[in-house]
Amino acid sequence: MTQELLNAGFTKKQVAEIIGRNSSLVSQFFTHHKGASFVEALRNVLQEVQGGGTRDTAELKRLAARDITPRTRAVRPGETVARKARVRIKDVTQTPGNSSMARAGKQHIRSGASRLRPVIQRTAAVNGRIAFTVRARKSAFILDSGSRKDSPGLRRGVVQRRDGTEERAYGKSQGAGQGPGGYDAQEWQGRVDAARGDVAAAVKTWLVETGRLQPDAVLTHLEIRGWKAED
């Protein structure tokens, strides 16, 4: 997300000002994978910028501040003030059996669904697998609900909504003895790169090309899940 802000014309110093830190820490987002506690704040800032909102640093700082809360340790005997805690995080897709996930709604999909891209990038880096769930008008889908041509073995992976939309899942396990399920994350990384980073566009293109979705369809929700298969 920081890279997306840099691509949008911001400097590391400006990003640091927005999150109330220094540019040295922002640089460590790239070199030491720091910044876990700023994910939600940066996501909201990026969504504001990509949605055509304000680019004023002071305004974006106020927006980010709502999701920046210093973590503290429990107060120990003899202490009067809780001490700051170190923030540690690891990429759960590195460990078989764990997964990473992100969702995007209609508004964020229109701006490129950038919050979904890191899931694919992290999963591709460990040669993992991805699956996704899409939601659109029922009439936008070409194949019948639960058709094995649409998503083999996933008749249970269809959810119909009262508003006329339907959710369909792609890439889940096909059942015992039929493989780990999911799609090659590295292949999807290539698809997203070809779509200039727009995950929603990459997913829609695949659905249209494989005869699953009408070309003029509008995705209203999208969820991406990534994991590393068992060795």
C-alpha positions as CSV (number, residue, x, y, z in Angstrom):
1,M,0.0,0.0,0.0
2,T,2.9,2.3,0.7
3,Q,4.2,1.6,-2.8
4,E,0.8,2.4,-4.3
5,L,1.0,5.8,-2.5
6,L,4.5,6.4,-3.9
7,N,3.2,5.5,-7.3
8,A,0.4,8.1,-6.8
9,G,3.1,10.8,-6.4
10,F,3.6,10.9,-2.6
11,T,7.1,10.8,-1.1
12,K,8.2,8.6,1.8
13,K,8.5,11.7,3.9
14,Q,4.9,12.6,3.2
15,V,3.7,9.0,3.9
16,A,5.7,9.2,7.2
17,E,3.9,12.5,8.0
18,I,0.6,11.0,7.3
19,I,1.1,8.1,9.8
20,G,2.9,10.4,12.3
21,R,6.3,8.7,12.0
22,N,9.6,9.3,10.2
23,S,10.7,8.4,6.7
24,S,13.3,5.9,8.1
25,L,10.5,3.7,9.4
26,V,8.7,4.0,6.1
27,S,11.9,2.8,4.4
28,Q,11.9,-0.2,6.7
29,F,8.5,-1.2,5.4
30,F,10.3,-2.4,2.3
31,T,13.6,-3.5,3.8
32,H,12.6,-5.1,7.1
33,H,8.8,-5.7,6.5
34,K,7.8,-3.4,9.4
35,G,4.6,-1.5,9.5
36,A,2.0,-4.0,10.6
37,S,0.3,-1.6,12.9
38,F,-0.3,0.9,10.1
39,V,-2.0,-1.4,7.7
40,E,-5.6,-0.2,8.3
41,A,-4.5,3.4,8.4
42,L,-2.6,3.2,5.1
43,R,-5.5,1.2,3.5
44,N,-8.0,4.0,4.4
45,V,-5.6,6.7,3.1
46,L,-5.0,4.8,-0.2
47,Q,-8.7,4.2,-0.6
48,E,-9.3,8.0,-0.2
49,V,-6.6,8.9,-2.7
50,Q,-7.6,6.3,-5.3
51,G,-11.2,7.3,-4.9
52,G,-10.4,10.9,-6.0
53,G,-10.5,12.3,-2.5
54,T,-8.2,14.8,-0.8
55,R,-4.4,14.6,-1.3
56,D,-3.7,17.1,1.5
57,T,-1.2,15.6,3.9
58,A,-2.8,17.1,7.0
59,E,-6.2,15.8,6.1
60,L,-4.9,12.4,5.3
61,K,-3.1,12.4,8.6
62,R,-6.3,13.0,10.4
63,L,-7.9,10.2,8.5
64,A,-5.1,7.8,9.3
65,A,-5.0,8.8,13.0
66,R,-8.3,6.9,13.6
67,D,-6.6,3.6,13.1
68,I,-3.2,4.3,14.6
69,T,-3.2,3.2,18.3
70,P,0.1,2.4,20.0
71,R,0.2,-1.1,21.4
72,T,1.2,-1.4,25.1
73,R,2.1,-4.1,27.5
74,A,0.2,-4.8,30.6
75,V,1.2,-2.6,33.6
76,R,3.7,-4.5,35.7
77,P,4.0,-4.3,39.5
78,G,5.7,-1.0,40.4
79,E,4.8,0.6,37.1
80,T,2.4,3.5,36.8
81,V,2.2,3.7,33.0
82,A,2.0,0.9,30.5
83,R,5.0,0.5,28.3
84,K,5.0,0.5,24.5
85,A,5.0,-3.0,23.0
86,R,7.0,-4.1,20.0
87,V,4.8,-5.0,17.0
88,R,5.8,-8.3,15.5
89,I,4.1,-10.1,12.6
90,K,4.9,-12.8,10.2
91,D,3.3,-13.7,6.9
92,V,0.9,-16.6,7.8
93,T,1.0,-17.9,4.2
94,Q,4.6,-19.0,4.9
95,T,3.2,-21.8,7.1
96,P,1.2,-24.7,5.6
97,G,-2.3,-24.8,7.1
98,N,-2.6,-21.0,7.5
99,S,-4.0,-18.5,5.1
100,S,-4.3,-14.8,4.3
101,M,-7.5,-13.1,3.2
102,A,-8.9,-9.7,2.1
103,R,-12.3,-8.4,0.9
104,A,-13.4,-5.5,-1.2
105,G,-16.9,-4.0,-1.8
106,K,-18.3,-2.2,-4.8
107,Q,-16.7,1.2,-4.1
108,H,-13.3,-0.2,-3.5
109,I,-13.6,-2.5,-6.6
110,R,-14.2,0.6,-8.7
111,S,-10.9,2.0,-7.5
112,G,-8.9,-1.2,-8.3
113,A,-9.3,-3.3,-5.2
114,S,-5.7,-2.6,-4.1
115,R,-6.2,-4.1,-0.7
116,L,-6.5,-7.5,-2.3
117,R,-3.2,-7.3,-4.2
118,P,-0.9,-8.0,-1.2
119,V,-2.6,-11.4,-0.6
120,I,-1.7,-12.5,-4.1
121,Q,1.8,-11.1,-3.9
122,R,2.6,-12.8,-0.6
123,T,1.1,-16.1,-1.7
124,A,2.9,-16.0,-5.0
125,A,6.2,-15.4,-3.1
126,V,5.8,-18.8,-1.4
127,N,4.5,-20.7,-4.5
128,G,1.1,-20.9,-2.8
129,R,-2.5,-21.2,-4.0
130,I,-5.4,-18.8,-4.0
131,A,-9.1,-19.0,-4.1
132,F,-11.7,-16.3,-4.5
133,T,-15.4,-15.5,-4.0
134,V,-17.2,-13.1,-6.3
135,R,-20.6,-11.5,-6.0
136,A,-22.7,-10.1,-8.9
137,R,-26.2,-10.0,-10.2
138,K,-27.5,-13.5,-10.6
139,S,-28.4,-12.7,-14.3
140,A,-24.7,-11.8,-14.9
141,F,-23.6,-15.4,-14.5
142,I,-23.7,-17.5,-17.6
143,L,-23.6,-21.0,-16.1
144,D,-26.4,-22.3,-13.8
145,S,-25.9,-22.1,-10.1
146,G,-23.8,-24.9,-8.8
147,S,-22.9,-26.1,-12.3
148,R,-19.8,-28.4,-12.2
149,K,-18.6,-26.7,-15.4
150,D,-18.6,-23.4,-13.4
151,S,-16.7,-24.6,-10.3
152,P,-16.4,-28.4,-10.1
153,G,-17.4,-29.9,-6.8
154,L,-18.6,-26.6,-5.4
155,R,-22.4,-26.9,-5.5
156,R,-22.3,-25.8,-1.9
157,G,-20.2,-22.7,-2.9
158,V,-23.1,-20.7,-4.2
159,V,-25.0,-18.2,-2.0
160,Q,-28.1,-16.4,-3.3
161,R,-29.0,-13.0,-1.9
162,R,-32.3,-11.3,-1.5
163,D,-31.1,-8.3,-3.5
164,G,-30.8,-10.4,-6.6
165,T,-27.1,-10.9,-6.4
166,E,-25.3,-14.2,-6.0
167,E,-22.0,-15.3,-4.5
168,R,-19.9,-17.9,-6.2
169,A,-16.7,-19.5,-4.9
170,Y,-13.8,-20.6,-7.0
171,G,-10.7,-22.6,-6.1
172,K,-11.8,-24.3,-2.9
173,S,-10.8,-27.9,-2.3
174,Q,-12.5,-30.2,-4.8
175,G,-12.9,-33.0,-2.3
176,A,-10.9,-35.8,-0.7
177,G,-8.3,-37.3,-3.1
178,Q,-8.8,-34.6,-5.7
179,G,-5.9,-32.3,-5.0
180,P,-5.3,-29.3,-2.7
181,G,-7.6,-27.0,-4.7
182,G,-6.9,-23.4,-5.4
183,Y,-5.2,-21.7,-8.3
184,D,-1.5,-21.1,-8.9
185,A,-0.8,-17.7,-7.1
186,Q,2.2,-17.0,-9.4
187,E,0.0,-17.3,-12.5
188,W,-2.5,-14.9,-10.8
189,Q,0.3,-12.6,-10.0
190,G,0.9,-12.4,-13.7
191,R,-2.7,-11.7,-14.4
192,V,-2.9,-8.9,-11.9
193,D,0.3,-7.4,-13.2
194,A,-1.2,-7.5,-16.7
195,A,-4.2,-5.7,-15.3
196,R,-1.9,-2.9,-14.0
197,G,-2.5,-4.1,-10.4
198,D,-6.3,-4.1,-10.6
199,V,-7.2,-7.4,-8.9
200,A,-11.0,-7.0,-9.6
201,A,-10.3,-6.5,-13.3
202,A,-8.1,-9.6,-13.5
203,V,-10.7,-11.7,-11.8
204,K,-13.5,-10.4,-14.1
205,T,-11.4,-10.9,-17.2
206,W,-10.8,-14.5,-16.2
207,L,-14.5,-15.1,-15.5
208,V,-15.4,-13.6,-18.9
209,E,-12.7,-15.5,-20.8
210,T,-13.7,-18.8,-19.3
211,G,-17.4,-18.3,-20.1
212,R,-18.7,-17.8,-16.6
213,L,-19.7,-14.1,-16.6
214,Q,-21.3,-11.6,-18.9
215,P,-18.8,-9.0,-20.3
216,D,-20.9,-6.1,-19.0
217,A,-21.3,-7.6,-15.5
218,V,-20.4,-5.5,-12.4
219,L,-18.8,-7.2,-9.4
220,T,-20.2,-5.9,-6.2
221,H,-18.0,-7.9,-3.8
222,L,-14.7,-9.8,-4.1
223,E,-12.8,-11.9,-1.6
224,I,-9.3,-13.3,-2.1
225,R,-7.8,-16.1,0.0
226,G,-4.2,-17.3,-0.2
227,W,-2.3,-20.2,1.4
228,K,0.7,-22.4,1.1
229,A,-0.1,-26.1,0.3
230,E,1.2,-28.8,2.5
231,D,4.7,-29.9,1.6
